[in-house]
Amino acid sequence: MDVIIVAAGIAGIAGAAILLASTRWDQDKKRPWRVLLFFGGFLVIGALTVIALKCPPRREQPPSSETVSQVPSPSPSVDTAAPSPPKIEVVMKKGVRFTTIPAGVAALGCTAGDQDCADDEVRHELVIAAPMLLMVTEATVAEYKRCAVDGACEAVRRSDSANVYDDRPIRFVTADDASNFCRWVGGRLPTEDEWEYAARGGSYEWRFPWGPDVDKRFCVCDEDGPAPVASRSANAYGLFDVIGNVGEFTTPRETAERVATVFAVRGGSFESDHERLRVSARRIVDRGDVGPGIGIRCIVAGIADHAE
């Protein structure tokens, strides 16, 4: 572009000089003005040719790779990769699905800012020293029936429409019924802390496993009855219905004298208010209590060391 401008300027000046000279010579009639115009035009063309050869037009250079991006590159010491989802491994025992819960350290109990916490939801630390196997879903009617057929469980109790559909969670069971079922699959009832550790799915600062508020994508809640198991989304450890649908028997964090007579129901149920659906909420029941909103989830292996 610069060369073109310079050439155009030279051509303009040369043209003006030629025009002036031709006019004067034409007036004086000393020489034919066409001859002078011819030679002047030849000189102008020659000058432009020399300029074009010695000053080739400047080409636009592509931007340097260092300036293409406006976003600075991350430091090599910072891992910017998205965290990988946990690997869900399913183990079958007596036709019942279990999944592995990893070992780790957790802060359980009342979360910061939760105004609904009861006095017994004390914040405390838990160390899970070894991986655990926990049932993927609550025990279904079909699974409990197989236990009863094997003679390890009492017959299924029915009340109205309860325990009719095989894909629903078993209900109207006592703590002893739950313990018998867990023994049948080769396990036991989880402790409260084992249950909460698994239910939280690695998130220890929320009122619910998925966040601060009730979300029906993850729980069967505010309903007239339970839904088929695994009809909502699982938590990060691959467990379905840890909140809502039916509550689950656990052995409580109480003194040894009380453990023999009471159990803690965790997770809330389809009929619970939102306060009872919080992952740290506890409900203490007697050994012989039954109800429409209490079911079973078993653990096969687990070691828990407590650090208050």
N, C-alpha and C positions, 0 to 999 in steps of 0.2 A: 504493500500500500504506500509506503514512504517513497519507493522508487518511482511509482506512477505519478505521485504528486510532484516530485522534482522534475521528472520528464515533461509533465504537462506545463510546468512553469517555464522551463527552457524553451519548449515549443512555442509558448505564448510570446515570450520575449523575442525569439527568433522571427516568429511570424510578424510581430509588430515592426521589427527592424526591416524585414524584407519589404513589408507593405510601404513603409516610409521611403525606403531606398528606391523602390520601383516607381513610387509616385514622383519623386524628385527627378529621377533619371528620365521618366516618361515626359515630364515637363520640359526638361532641358533637351530632350531628344538627342542626347549624345550617344546613347546606346539603347537598343530595344529593351524595354523593361521585362519582356518575357524571358530573355536570356538570363538576366539577373535573378528573376524569380525561380527559374529552373535550378541554377546553381545554389541559391539559398535553400531551397527545399531539399536538395541533395545533401547539403551540409547538416541540416536539421535531422534528417533521417539517419545519417551516419552517426551523429552525436548520440541520438537515442539508442542506436544499436550498441554502441560502445558502453553506454551506461547500463543497459540491460545485461550485457555479458559480464561486466565487472561487479555488478551489484545485484545478484539474483534475489528474487523476493524471499522474505523471511517467512518460514512456515511456522504455524502454531505447534508448539510442543505439547504432548499429552501431560496432564498433571502428574507429578511424582506420586508414587504409591504411598509415600509418607504423609501426603496432604489430602488424599482422597477422603479419608474418613475424618469426621469431626469428633468422633468418640474415642477417647484414649484407650489404648489396649490395656486389658487387665494385667495386674501384676502376676508374674509367674507363680508367686507363692500363694495366690488365692485360688481356691477351687471353685470355678463358676459353674460346673456341671450340675444339672438338676439331680437331687437325690433319687436313688433307685428305689422303687417300691419294694417292700419286704417280700421275700420269696415265701409263698404259701405252700406248705407241704401237708398233704392230707394223708392220714393213717387210718385204716379201717380196723375196728375191733368189734367183733360180734355184729358186723354190718353197720356199725355206728361210726360216723366220721369224726376224726380228731385232727387238730392242726397244732403245729409246734409254736409255742410262745417263747421268744428268746430270753436268755438270762439278762440281767441288768440291775440298775439302781433307780429307784423312783421315789418321788415325793407324793404321798397319798393323803387323802382326807380333804378337808375344806380348802378350796382354792381362794386366792386373794380376791377380796371384793365381793365374795358371795354372801349376800345378806340373809340367805335362807338356811344357812348351816345350823345344825343343832349342836348342842354342847358335846355330844359324843362323836362328832366328826373331827377329831383332833388331827391336825397336820402332823405327819410323821414320815420318816424315811424307811424304805423297804429295800432289802437286797435280795434279789432272786439269783441264787448261786448257780443254778443249772436250768437248762431249758425245760419247759413243761409241755405236756400234751393236754389240750382242752378241747371239749366237744365243739364242733363248728357251729352247731345249732342247739337249741333246747331239745331235750328228749321228746320225740314225737309219740303220738298214740300208737302208731304201728310198732315202733321200737319197744315201747313198754309192753305191748301185747306179747312180743316175742319173749321178753323176760318172764312174763307170767306163764306162758306156755312151757318154758323151761323149768318152771317151779321156783324160780329165784325171786319173783315179785308177787305181791297180792294181785287179785283180779282187778281189772280196771273199774273204777267207780264212775258212774254216770249221773249227771244232774242236768235235767232239761236237755239242752243241745251240747253239753260239754262231753268231750272224749268220744265223739261220734265219728269225726273225720280223721282218717289216719295221718294226714299231713299237718294237722294242728299239734301244738305242744300239749303234752299230757298235763292234766290239771287235777285238782282235788286229790292230791297226794300228801302224805305226811312226811316229816323229816326222815322217819324210818323207811318209808317207801323209797324215798330218794336215795338213801344210803344203800339199800338193797340193790337198787338198779345200778348204782355206781360200782358196787362190788361185782355184779354180774358182768360188766364190761371190763373188769380188771382194774378199777380205780377207786376213787373215794369222792366225797364232796370237797370242793375247794375251800380254803380258808377265805375269810373276807378279803384279806390283803392280796392273796393270789388272784381272786376274782377281779378286784379293782385294778390291779396291775394289768391284767389281760384286757379288761373292758376299756381301759383308757387308750390302749393301742399306741403307747408311746407319747401321748399328749397329757401333760400333768398340770397345765395352767388353766384348763377350761372346765366349766360346770358340766359339760356333756362331752362325750368322746370326740364329737365332730366340731364343737365350737361353743359359743356362749349361750345359745338359745335352742329351744326345741325345734327340731327339723324333721318333719314327717317322712322325708326321704330315707331316714335312717332308723325310724322307730315306729312301731305300731302303737300309737297313743291317741287318746281322745276318741276311742272307738267303742262300739257296743260289745265287741268280743275279740278274741285273738284271731290272727290271720295265719295262713300257712307259714311254716318256718321258712326263713330266708326269702321272704317276699319284699324285704327292704334291703338297702345297701349294707355291706359289711363294714366293719371298722378296719383300721390299718393292719391288724393281725389276722384278718380273714374271718372274724367271728360275726355271726348274724344275731340280731335281736338281743344284744347285751342290755339294751335299754328298751323298755316297752315289751309288748306282746304278753309275756308272763314274767313275774319275778322268779328268782332262782335261790334255792337253799344254799347257804354257806355256813361253815362253822365260825362262830363269832370271836371277836377279840376280847372276850370276857374272861373272868377268872375261871380256873379249872372247876370250881364248884358249880358254876352256872352252865358250863359247856354241856354238861350231861342232860340238862333239862330245856335249854333254849337254843334257838338257831337264828341266824340273821338272814333275812330275805333281801336280796340286792337287785337293782336294776329297774324296779317299778314294773308296771303292767299296763295293759290296754286301758284300764280304768283309773290309773293313778293321776293325781294332779301333777303339774309340772315340777313342783317342789320335790315330789317323791321320785321323779325321773332323773334327778341329778345323779351323776355317777358316784358321788360320795355319800348319798343318802342311805340310811340304814333303817330296817324295820325288824324288830325283835319279836319272834313268835315262839310259842311253846312247842314242844316236841310233837304233840298230837294234833296241832292245828292244821286244818285243811281250808282251801279256799279256791275261788274261781280264777284267781290271779297269781297262783304260785305253781312253779314247775321245777324242772331239774336240768342241771348242766354239770357234767362230771369232769374231774381231772384224773389223769393216769399217773403222772409223775410230777413232783415239784418239791423244791427245797427252798424254804424262806427263812432268812435270818433277819431279825428285827433290830433296828437301831433307833431308839426313841429320841 
